[in-house]
Amino acid sequence: MKLIIPESGSLVKRGRKIQIYGDQEINEGIFIPNLYGVHYLIGVDILKNLGLNVNLVKINYPGADGRILASYPSFESTISNLEKINLLVDNGEIGGNK
């Protein structure tokens, strides 16, 4: 049995939650979307909603704080729902004040 809310093919506003229920294990893997530059709280929410375990690795890097810089496995690859994804996140400017 599979239930998708809203119905498959429906147009939804950005930020709306889509719920998918099913009774089958994901065998073909989960596609990792490209989350480069997205704030990590949004990225973590997206990945957890896909059923992935997320680990954050924070580094000091120039630019806006909280941005996702990279992932392992890499963006736009496919992984098992049992694997963990690591996100490299900007924790602030190098030598900046905290």
Secondary structure, DSSP 4 states (H G I P E B T S, - for coil): -EEEESPTT----TT---EEEESS---S-EE----TTSBHHHHHHHHHHTT-EEEEEEE--SSSTTBEEEEESPTT-EE-TTSEEEEEEE-S-TT---
